[in-house]
Amino acid sequence: MPPNAFSHSLPLPRGWPRRVGSAVVQVISLARASLTMTRGWASNSMNPRLRRQAEADRLQEEIQLLREEIRIKDARMEHIEAQKRPYYPPTERLAILELRPHADGLFPLKGSPENP
């Protein structure tokens, strides 16, 4: 991953030196690496229950990442005028319309009774 992969900075208290912010990011990276190694160990375990739990954890994390990706996309699209939004060919529009009933149950539209 390139050094400037993230365009936003980590919000830290004003009096903290830059080294502290760097240390916080490194600690988060180390924790993520240790979690990844532990999940790898669990997914290769002889214990089927441990393997299932590792797979469930991996899928849960993937769901969280996809939800965050959708949230970012939706936030970006709200700021683009309707006329300047991407054009979808008819086949893709049909696919979107087919997915909408399934997605509405998972991600209710804003302003709907389920999500005021």
Sequence and secondary structure as in RCSB ss.txt:
>XXXX:A:sequence
MPPNAFSHSLPLPRGWPRRVGSAVVQVISLARASLTMTRGWASNSMNPRLRRQAEADRLQEEIQLLREEIRIKDA
RMEHIEAQKRPYYPPTERLAILELRPHADGLFPLKGSPENP
>XXXX:A:secstr
  TT   S     TT  HHHHHHHHHHHHHHHHHHHHHHHHHHT S HHHHHHHHHHHHHHHHHHHHHHHHHHHH
HHHTS GGGS    HHHHHHHHHHHHHHHHHS  TTBTTB 
